[in-house]
């Protein structure tokens, strides 16, 4: 038991975490610790496909229209998402609708119909989603960069959505088998945050959530250990020519995994570099030089590995210069005491605002429960941020960017490998 959240285990074996908040809303989320990195390459995209397909109908709401009407009738915000590590189903609504929100989660995750007659229809929907991503380089560049960083074909290097081939060949049996294999209670958590009482949540959960499938196999296709020593070529580059008005580029390198104790220093370093409007990248690349509309930096950390990245959208004729200017900023990055102080203020302020949101709290609980050794309190996070010293941040900057270390680069737009603007190469 914790002072700010409560934990319970239902008779079905499903863990439940509840965080009461003084707000009029509630977020109910069921998160399964499975994503694209847990798929066999031959079934790439099955996590995302299943997440889509449960909305086609459930035992109580046997069509997608009835599912959506049930959500809309309580004015709920709702969605589902698939990442490389987790699949999340959530509903946010007024606290008085707690029972209905939990019923919807229970129906989608525990009692989906998985109608075979709609399988081909959903394939078409996902293929169109894939086409939409392809048509928007700003959305695609992140996937391109992760493939470059982690290696094509590795669990973390594959695209979450799958491929045209695997989606077109997807069978109903694959969806059902994957659900049985990965959606067990031992691999999931129900989180509820908002204006609720823990006792009421548990009573309703026991009554209406229902049982997740009992795993028929512990088979897990995450073979990341086979690739953990993969290192992208120093300064590896992947440039895809597109006849667009803007070049979208992402530059970066491997860093470290989720629970590394340096993550607090890394967060502050990325804030100084390109995390807000007063950051070095924003002030120099955009405000001073006018090379980009958007420019930012950040880090992504998975259980096994992670990376830092800088993203920007620039004019084709300015792409090569933009890369050069970004490299100058990164390689000369020595954070000042005032910059670190401001970064801490920014991080602590954003944390305080986030802690008022039921959706954020639900995500924080689920993420920490499934992927970390303990659930971090707000005070713990604040203390760790405050304790970061200037030498720690600058030592980390040197480790990442010192000695003119090359950065990997992915780019999409009308440029060549050296980011020089090119005339159209597209065939008529």
VOFISE-699044 format. One record per residue (C-alpha): residue number from 1; x, y, z. Coordinates in nm, 2 decimals, padded with zeros to 4 digits. Layout:
% residues N
- NUM|X|Y|Z
...
END
This chain:
% residues 428
- 1|00.00|00.00|00.00
- 2|00.13|00.35|-00.09
- 3|00.02|00.69|00.04
- 4|-00.07|00.81|-00.31
- 5|-00.20|00.49|-00.48
- 6|-00.34|00.15|-00.38
- 7|-00.26|-00.19|-00.53
- 8|-00.48|-00.49|-00.54
- 9|-00.49|-00.83|-00.71
- 10|-00.83|-00.95|-00.85
- 11|-00.94|-01.31|-00.81
- 12|-00.85|-01.35|-01.18
- 13|-00.49|-01.26|-01.10
- 14|-00.50|-00.92|-01.27
- 15|-00.32|-00.64|-01.08
- 16|-00.51|-00.32|-01.02
- 17|-00.36|00.01|-00.93
- 18|-00.57|00.30|-00.81
- 19|-00.47|00.67|-00.76
- 20|-00.75|00.89|-00.62
- 21|-00.72|01.25|-00.73
- 22|-00.92|01.56|-00.65
- 23|-01.05|01.60|-01.01
- 24|-01.40|01.54|-01.17
- 25|-01.27|01.30|-01.43
- 26|-01.13|00.95|-01.42
- 27|-00.90|00.76|-01.66
- 28|-00.93|00.38|-01.68
- 29|-00.66|00.20|-01.87
- 30|-00.56|-00.16|-01.92
- 31|-00.21|-00.20|-02.03
- 32|-00.06|-00.52|-02.17
- 33|00.32|-00.56|-02.17
- 34|00.34|-00.66|-02.53
- 35|00.42|-00.48|-02.85
- 36|00.60|-00.51|-03.18
- 37|00.93|-00.62|-03.03
- 38|00.75|-00.94|-02.90
- 39|00.64|-01.05|-03.24
- 40|00.78|-01.31|-03.47
- 41|00.90|-01.13|-03.78
- 42|00.65|-01.34|-03.99
- 43|00.36|-01.18|-03.79
- 44|00.50|-00.83|-03.78
- 45|00.22|-00.59|-03.70
- 46|00.00|-00.84|-03.51
- 47|00.01|-00.64|-03.19
- 48|-00.12|-00.33|-03.36
- 49|-00.37|-00.53|-03.58
- 50|-00.52|-00.69|-03.27
- 51|-00.54|-00.35|-03.09
- 52|-00.75|-00.23|-03.39
- 53|-00.96|-00.54|-03.43
- 54|-01.10|-00.56|-03.08
- 55|-01.30|-00.25|-03.17
- 56|-01.49|-00.44|-03.44
- 57|-01.72|-00.58|-03.17
- 58|-01.75|-00.73|-02.83
- 59|-01.99|-00.97|-02.65
- 60|-02.21|-00.69|-02.53
- 61|-02.15|-00.44|-02.81
- 62|-02.13|-00.67|-03.12
- 63|-02.04|-00.40|-03.38
- 64|-01.79|-00.12|-03.41
- 65|-02.09|00.12|-03.42
- 66|-02.23|00.00|-03.09
- 67|-01.88|00.02|-02.93
- 68|-01.85|00.38|-03.04
- 69|-02.20|00.47|-02.94
- 70|-02.14|00.34|-02.59
- 71|-01.83|00.55|-02.56
- 72|-02.00|00.86|-02.71
- 73|-02.30|00.83|-02.49
- 74|-02.09|00.92|-02.19
- 75|-01.89|01.19|-02.36
- 76|-01.57|00.98|-02.32
- 77|-01.23|01.04|-02.46
- 78|-01.10|00.70|-02.56
- 79|-00.84|00.53|-02.77
- 80|-00.59|00.25|-02.79
- 81|-00.22|00.25|-02.89
- 82|00.06|00.01|-02.96
- 83|00.42|00.07|-02.90
- 84|00.72|-00.15|-02.93
- 85|00.68|-00.26|-02.57
- 86|00.31|-00.22|-02.47
- 87|-00.05|-00.21|-02.59
- 88|-00.28|00.03|-02.41
- 89|-00.66|00.06|-02.40
- 90|-00.80|00.36|-02.22
- 91|-01.12|00.56|-02.15
- 92|-01.13|00.90|-01.98
- 93|-01.47|01.03|-01.87
- 94|-01.65|01.20|-01.58
- 95|-01.60|01.02|-01.25
- 96|-01.97|00.93|-01.23
- 97|-01.92|00.71|-01.54
- 98|-01.65|00.49|-01.38
- 99|-01.86|00.18|-01.41
- 100|-01.94|00.23|-01.78
- 101|-01.57|00.31|-01.85
- 102|-01.46|-00.01|-01.68
- 103|-01.72|-00.20|-01.87
- 104|-01.59|-00.08|-02.20
- 105|-01.23|-00.17|-02.11
- 106|-01.35|-00.51|-02.00
- 107|-01.55|-00.57|-02.32
- 108|-01.26|-00.47|-02.55
- 109|-00.98|-00.65|-02.38
- 110|-01.16|-00.95|-02.22
- 111|-01.46|-01.02|-02.45
- 112|-01.38|-00.92|-02.81
- 113|-01.55|-01.11|-03.09
- 114|-01.27|-01.09|-03.34
- 115|-01.51|-01.13|-03.63
- 116|-01.35|-01.32|-03.92
- 117|-01.58|-01.17|-04.18
- 118|-01.43|-00.83|-04.11
- 119|-01.07|-00.93|-04.12
- 120|-01.01|-00.82|-04.48
- 121|-01.18|-00.49|-04.42
- 122|-00.95|-00.42|-04.13
- 123|-00.65|-00.51|-04.34
- 124|-00.76|-00.24|-04.58
- 125|-00.78|00.01|-04.30
- 126|-00.43|-00.07|-04.17
- 127|-00.28|-00.06|-04.52
- 128|-00.43|00.29|-04.55
- 129|-00.28|00.39|-04.22
- 130|00.05|00.27|-04.35
- 131|00.00|00.48|-04.66
- 132|-00.08|00.78|-04.45
- 133|00.25|00.74|-04.26
- 134|00.44|00.71|-04.59
- 135|00.28|01.02|-04.72
- 136|00.39|01.22|-04.42
- 137|00.77|01.22|-04.39
- 138|00.75|01.41|-04.06
- 139|00.57|01.10|-03.91
- 140|00.78|00.85|-04.09
- 141|01.13|00.98|-04.01
- 142|01.12|00.85|-03.65
- 143|01.07|00.49|-03.77
- 144|01.34|00.53|-04.03
- 145|01.58|00.66|-03.77
- 146|01.51|00.37|-03.52
- 147|01.57|00.12|-03.80
- 148|01.90|00.28|-03.87
- 149|02.00|00.29|-03.50
- 150|01.88|-00.06|-03.39
- 151|01.93|-00.25|-03.72
- 152|01.68|-00.36|-03.98
- 153|01.50|-00.68|-03.87
- 154|01.59|-00.65|-03.50
- 155|01.30|-00.64|-03.25
- 156|01.35|-00.27|-03.19
- 157|01.44|-00.19|-03.55
- 158|01.11|-00.31|-03.70
- 159|00.82|-00.08|-03.76
- 160|00.53|-00.12|-03.52
- 161|00.27|-00.13|-03.80
- 162|00.43|-00.42|-03.98
- 163|00.48|-00.45|-04.35
- 164|00.24|-00.46|-04.64
- 165|00.32|-00.83|-04.68
- 166|00.26|-00.94|-04.32
- 167|-00.06|-00.73|-04.29
- 168|-00.20|-00.86|-04.62
- 169|-00.13|-01.22|-04.51
- 170|-00.26|-01.18|-04.15
- 171|-00.49|-01.46|-04.04
- 172|-00.76|-01.46|-03.77
- 173|-00.57|-01.75|-03.61
- 174|-00.26|-01.53|-03.57
- 175|-00.46|-01.27|-03.39
- 176|-00.63|-01.52|-03.16
- 177|-00.31|-01.71|-03.08
- 178|-00.12|-01.39|-03.01
- 179|-00.39|-01.27|-02.77
- 180|-00.37|-01.60|-02.59
- 181|00.00|-01.59|-02.58
- 182|00.05|-01.24|-02.46
- 183|-00.26|-01.10|-02.30
- 184|-00.25|-01.30|-01.97
- 185|-00.31|-01.13|-01.63
- 186|00.05|-01.19|-01.54
- 187|00.15|-00.96|-01.83
- 188|-00.11|-00.69|-01.77
- 189|-00.22|-00.42|-01.53
- 190|-00.55|-00.22|-01.48
- 191|-00.49|00.14|-01.37
- 192|-00.75|00.39|-01.26
- 193|-00.67|00.75|-01.17
- 194|-00.91|01.03|-01.09
- 195|-01.20|01.12|-00.87
- 196|-01.27|00.77|-00.74
- 197|-01.24|00.56|-00.43
- 198|-01.02|00.25|-00.44
- 199|-01.28|00.03|-00.28
- 200|-01.54|00.11|-00.55
- 201|-01.28|00.05|-00.83
- 202|-01.20|-00.30|-00.69
- 203|-01.57|-00.38|-00.65
- 204|-01.65|-00.29|-01.00
- 205|-01.34|-00.45|-01.14
- 206|-01.42|-00.78|-00.98
- 207|-01.78|-00.76|-01.12
- 208|-01.73|-00.64|-01.47
- 209|-01.37|-00.65|-01.60
- 210|-01.37|-01.03|-01.64
- 211|-01.09|-01.27|-01.71
- 212|-00.80|-01.22|-01.94
- 213|-00.70|-01.53|-02.14
- 214|-00.49|-01.78|-01.96
- 215|-00.17|-01.80|-02.15
- 216|-00.14|-02.12|-02.35
- 217|00.23|-02.06|-02.40
- 218|00.51|-01.84|-02.25
- 219|00.67|-01.82|-02.59
- 220|00.81|-01.48|-02.64
- 221|00.96|-01.38|-02.97
- 222|01.16|-01.09|-02.83
- 223|01.51|-01.20|-02.93
- 224|01.67|-00.87|-02.86
- 225|01.96|-01.04|-02.69
- 226|02.06|-01.16|-03.03
- 227|02.11|-00.80|-03.13
- 228|02.21|-00.62|-02.81
- 229|02.57|-00.58|-02.93
- 230|02.46|-00.44|-03.26
- 231|02.62|-00.10|-03.32
- 232|02.51|00.11|-03.61
- 233|02.80|00.21|-03.84
- 234|02.97|00.52|-03.70
- 235|02.79|00.81|-03.86
- 236|02.55|00.58|-04.05
- 237|02.33|00.76|-04.29
- 238|02.00|00.67|-04.46
- 239|01.86|00.93|-04.70
- 240|01.54|00.87|-04.89
- 241|01.48|01.10|-05.18
- 242|01.13|01.25|-05.19
- 243|01.00|01.54|-05.40
- 244|00.88|01.74|-05.11
- 245|00.91|02.11|-05.01
- 246|01.09|02.02|-04.68
- 247|01.36|01.79|-04.57
- 248|01.29|01.60|-04.24
- 249|01.60|01.48|-04.07
- 250|01.68|01.31|-03.75
- 251|02.03|01.28|-03.60
- 252|02.15|01.09|-03.30
- 253|02.31|00.79|-03.15
- 254|02.26|00.51|-02.90
- 255|02.25|00.61|-02.53
- 256|02.12|00.38|-02.26
- 257|01.82|00.18|-02.15
- 258|01.51|00.27|-01.95
- 259|01.63|00.23|-01.59
- 260|01.98|00.37|-01.62
- 261|02.04|00.61|-01.32
- 262|02.17|00.87|-01.56
- 263|01.82|00.93|-01.71
- 264|01.76|01.23|-01.49
- 265|02.07|01.40|-01.61
- 266|01.99|01.30|-01.96
- 267|01.64|01.46|-01.94
- 268|01.80|01.79|-01.83
- 269|02.07|01.78|-02.09
- 270|01.81|01.72|-02.36
- 271|01.61|02.01|-02.23
- 272|01.91|02.25|-02.26
- 273|01.99|02.12|-02.60
- 274|01.65|02.13|-02.77
- 275|01.37|02.06|-02.52
- 276|01.19|02.40|-02.52
- 277|01.18|02.74|-02.69
- 278|01.47|02.87|-02.49
- 279|01.70|02.58|-02.58
- 280|02.02|02.61|-02.78
- 281|01.88|02.44|-03.09
- 282|01.56|02.64|-03.10
- 283|01.74|02.97|-03.04
- 284|02.02|02.92|-03.28
- 285|01.88|02.69|-03.56
- 286|01.54|02.85|-03.58
- 287|01.55|03.20|-03.42
- 288|01.90|03.31|-03.51
- 289|01.97|03.13|-03.84
- 290|01.62|03.07|-03.97
- 291|01.70|02.72|-04.09
- 292|01.40|02.54|-03.95
- 293|01.05|02.58|-03.84
- 294|01.07|02.29|-03.59
- 295|01.38|02.17|-03.42
- 296|01.40|01.96|-03.10
- 297|01.59|01.70|-02.91
- 298|01.49|01.42|-02.69
- 299|01.57|01.07|-02.57
- 300|01.39|00.73|-02.61
- 301|01.46|00.45|-02.37
- 302|01.34|00.09|-02.39
- 303|01.40|-00.20|-02.15
- 304|01.71|-00.31|-02.34
- 305|01.85|00.00|-02.51
- 306|01.79|00.36|-02.60
- 307|01.90|00.66|-02.80
- 308|01.91|01.04|-02.82
- 309|01.79|01.22|-03.12
- 310|01.76|01.57|-03.28
- 311|01.48|01.63|-03.53
- 312|01.43|01.92|-03.76
- 313|01.24|02.02|-04.07
- 314|01.44|02.24|-04.31
- 315|01.44|02.37|-04.67
- 316|01.62|02.14|-04.91
- 317|01.88|02.41|-05.00
- 318|01.95|02.46|-04.63
- 319|01.96|02.09|-04.52
- 320|02.34|02.05|-04.55
- 321|02.40|02.37|-04.35
- 322|02.14|02.27|-04.09
- 323|02.33|01.95|-04.03
- 324|02.65|02.14|-03.99
- 325|02.51|02.39|-03.75
- 326|02.34|02.12|-03.54
- 327|02.67|01.94|-03.52
- 328|02.85|02.26|-03.40
- 329|02.59|02.30|-03.12
- 330|02.60|01.94|-03.01
- 331|02.98|01.90|-03.01
- 332|03.03|02.22|-02.83
- 333|02.76|02.15|-02.57
- 334|02.89|02.25|-02.23
- 335|02.59|02.34|-02.01
- 336|02.62|02.64|-01.78
- 337|02.50|02.66|-01.42
- 338|02.22|02.90|-01.52
- 339|02.10|02.67|-01.80
- 340|02.09|02.37|-01.57
- 341|01.90|02.57|-01.31
- 342|01.64|02.68|-01.58
- 343|01.62|02.32|-01.71
- 344|01.54|02.20|-01.36
- 345|01.27|02.47|-01.32
- 346|01.12|02.37|-01.65
- 347|01.12|02.00|-01.57
- 348|00.98|02.05|-01.22
- 349|00.71|02.28|-01.35
- 350|00.60|02.04|-01.62
- 351|00.59|01.75|-01.37
- 352|00.36|01.95|-01.13
- 353|00.12|02.02|-01.42
- 354|00.13|01.66|-01.54
- 355|00.06|01.53|-01.19
- 356|-00.28|01.70|-01.20
- 357|-00.39|01.49|-01.51
- 358|-00.56|01.16|-01.45
- 359|-00.44|01.04|-01.79
- 360|-00.07|01.11|-01.71
- 361|-00.10|00.94|-01.36
- 362|-00.26|00.63|-01.51
- 363|00.02|00.60|-01.77
- 364|00.29|00.66|-01.51
- 365|00.15|00.39|-01.29
- 366|00.12|00.13|-01.57
- 367|00.47|00.21|-01.71
- 368|00.64|00.19|-01.38
- 369|00.46|-00.13|-01.27
- 370|00.53|-00.32|-01.59
- 371|00.88|-00.20|-01.67
- 372|01.05|-00.08|-01.36
- 373|01.14|-00.23|-01.02
- 374|00.92|00.01|-00.83
- 375|00.66|00.29|-00.89
- 376|00.83|00.63|-00.85
- 377|00.66|00.90|-00.65
- 378|00.65|01.26|-00.76
- 379|00.88|01.35|-00.47
- 380|01.13|01.08|-00.58
- 381|01.13|01.22|-00.93
- 382|01.17|01.58|-00.81
- 383|01.45|01.48|-00.57
- 384|01.64|01.30|-00.84
- 385|01.61|01.60|-01.08
- 386|01.72|01.84|-00.81
- 387|02.02|01.63|-00.72
- 388|02.17|01.63|-01.08
- 389|02.49|01.83|-01.07
- 390|02.66|02.04|-01.34
- 391|02.95|01.80|-01.36
- 392|02.72|01.51|-01.41
- 393|02.54|01.68|-01.70
- 394|02.86|01.79|-01.87
- 395|03.02|01.45|-01.82
- 396|02.72|01.29|-01.99
- 397|02.74|01.54|-02.27
- 398|03.10|01.46|-02.32
- 399|03.02|01.08|-02.32
- 400|02.75|01.13|-02.58
- 401|02.90|01.40|-02.81
- 402|03.26|01.46|-02.72
- 403|03.57|01.39|-02.94
- 404|03.37|01.48|-03.25
- 405|03.18|01.15|-03.23
- 406|02.98|01.11|-03.55
- 407|02.60|01.10|-03.53
- 408|02.38|00.87|-03.73
- 409|02.14|01.05|-03.97
- 410|01.82|00.97|-04.14
- 411|01.66|01.21|-04.38
- 412|01.36|01.22|-04.61
- 413|01.33|01.48|-04.89
- 414|01.48|01.61|-05.22
- 415|01.84|01.57|-05.12
- 416|02.13|01.34|-05.18
- 417|02.34|01.15|-04.93
- 418|02.53|01.46|-04.83
- 419|02.20|01.65|-04.79
- 420|02.26|01.86|-05.10
- 421|01.94|01.98|-05.27
- 422|01.86|01.78|-05.58
- 423|01.63|01.83|-05.87
- 424|01.35|01.58|-05.92
- 425|01.46|01.22|-05.97
- 426|01.11|01.08|-05.98
- 427|01.01|00.91|-06.30
- 428|00.73|01.06|-06.50
END
